[in-house]
């Protein structure tokens, strides 16, 4: 029996009416084509699917939580794939495989020679970069910076130096309740003309994506507390 197809199903960045407008209509058909779902969080995925398809018989599908994608879960994934069923991989927010544990399963599907179909959907990384006005030809996503204050400041210095030398846009994120601590470190460490883009609440009615120099950001007051944000730095 031929292996099934793997759909990479995008999720909303926020659970709001505006955010659902960023999900293409063909996503629903992909969901209907699947019989098994591997999700970062099953409860979030079920609620999301029900918003798209109210009549979905949720309990008729198989659900697996990805967590850290242990070896045993990868084995279950490959076993399901070998039966010929179509499988959907779903992130908590945004696109599977991009800053997402589903990448481990996608790698396994590639090795198995399965057909993998990525679906268009919102990615905070790309949407922020698109609107930042920074270098979109050369950029790097760095994930989370160190929690330790000293280590974080050193990491910011290194990113600024790398951006200056290679004309590269450096992109990174933080846990929402630590946004202000990160921003304060950026403004205290970076040179005055280095550009910083702060993108918050992307795809919602409160979306804000603004690029300013460090010296100009120091004149502003911005409320980032517990607001999902992504930061971009360009010193080139």
N, C-alpha and C positions, 0 to 999 in steps of 0.2 A: 504493500500500500504506500503511495507517495506521501511524503511529509506534508503537513498542513502549511498554511501561510501564517506569517506572523505580522500582525498589524500593530504599529506603534501609534497609539491613540492619544492625541493631545487632550489635556485637561485645562479648565479655566484657571487663571492665576488667582482669582477671587470668586467667592460664591455670591455674585451680584448679577443683576439683570444685564448691566452694561458689559460685564466680562463674558457672558454667554454669547454676545454678538460677535466675539472673536473666534468662535468655533464654527468651521465650515459645515454646511449642510450634509456633505457626504460622510461626515464622521458617524452619523447615525447608521448609515448602511453598513459601515465597517463593523460597528458594534453588533448589528444583527447577523453578520456573517460569522461571528465567533461563537464558540461554545465554551471556551475556557478563558479565564482572565487571571493574569498575574499582576497584582497591584501593590503599590507602595503601602497603601492603607485601604483595606477592603471596605470599611464603612464610608470613607470619603468617595471611593469609586462608585459604590452602589447609589449613594445619594446623587452623584453627578449624572449617572446613567438614567436615573429616574426623572431627572429634570429634562433630559433630552427625549426620553421615551417613557411616558407615564405608565403605559400598559406593559412594560417589560416584565416578564415572569422571572424575577430575580433568582428565585430558588431553583430554577431549572438549569442554571449554569454552574460550572465548577469555578471556585475561587481559591486563589493561593496568595498569601501575603509574601512579598519579596523580602522585607526586612533587609538583612545583609547579604541575601542571595547565597546562602550556604551551599556547599557541594550537594547536599541531599536535595535541596530545592531545584538545583540545576538538573539533577537526574530526573526529578519529577517532570520538569519542563520538557526535557528531551523525550521522555516516555510519552507524554501527551502529544507532542509534536509527531512522533512516529506513528500514531494511530490515524493520522490524516485529518485531524480536526484543526480548524483555524483558531489561533490563539491571539488574544489582545494583551498588550503590555501597557499599563496605565500608570502615569506618575501622579503624585499628589497635586501637582500644579505644573503647568507648562508641558514641555515635550519630553517623552521618554528618552533615556539615553544621554540627555544633556544635563549634567550635574545631577544625576539620578541613578539609583542603584540598579535600575532595569538594564543598564549597559552590560552587566555580567551575563544576563540571559540572551541579550542580542548577540553578544560575542559567541555564545554557545550555538545559537541559531546559524550564525555565519559558518562556523566550523562544520555544522551538520549539513550545510548546503541548502538550507531552507530559503524560501522566498520571503523577503522582508519588505513590507510596504510602510514607509513612514508617511504619516498624514500631516498635512499643513496645520499648524496651530500656533498659539501664542508662546513666545519664548522671551522672558524678561531680558535676557542677555542681549538678544538681537534687536528687540524693540528699543531698548535703551541706547544701544550703539547707533541704530538708524537715526534716532532723534538727537544724538549728542553733538553732531557736527565734528566729531573727532575722526581720526584715521580709521576708515573701514576697510582698507587694503591690508593693514597689518595690525592685528589685535590679539590679545591673549586673555583668557579667562583664568583667574587665579583662585577661585573658590573663596573660602574663608581665610582671613589673615589670623595670625596667632592671637590667643586671648591675652597672654601676658603683655602688659603695657610696654615694657622695654623691647620685647621681641617684636611686637606689632609696629612700633616706631621704626625699628631697624628694617622690617619688611617693607614699610612704606617708602623709606629712603632708597632701598634697592629697586623698588618698582619705578620710582621717579627717575633714577639713574638709567635704568634699562629703557624706559620710555624715551628719555632724551637721546641716548646713543643710537637707538634703533628706530626712532620715530614710530613707536608702537603704542597703541591704546591699551592701557592696563585696566582690566575689569575685575571687580571683586565684590563680595557680599558680606553681610553681617547679620547676626541674629537681631531681630527688630529692637529688642530692649537694650542692645549695646550700640545702636546707631550713633547716638550722640558722642559716646566715648571714642568711637572710630573717627567721626568727623573732627572732633577736637584734636585728635592726634594728627590727622591729615593737615589741618590748618596750622598746627604748631611746627610740623616737620618740613612741609613742602615749601618750595620757593614761591615768591609772590606772584610770578607770572605763569606758573603751572596751572593748567586748566583742570577743573574738577566738574564732572557732571553728576548730579544727584537725581536719580529717577525713583519716584515713589508711587505706589498705588496704580501701577500700570494696568491699563484696560478698564479702569473704574471711572466714575464721574469725578473723582478727586485726583486723577492722574496729574502728575507734575514731573516734567523732565527738563531740567535747567542746567546749562553749562555756564560757569563763570570762572574767572581766575581766582586763585587763593586769596589775593588781596581784596577782591570784590566780595567773596563769600564771607570774609571777616566782618563786613559791614552789615550782613544780613542776619535775621533771626528766622530760623526754620524749625518747625516742629516735626521731628522724625521719630518721636517716641512711639514704639510699638507699631510703626508703619513699615511694611515690607519695602525694602529699598535695595537699590543696586548702585554701586559707585564706579565711576570711570575716571581715569587719570591720564592726562596727556601732557608731556613736557617737551615734545619734539618741536 
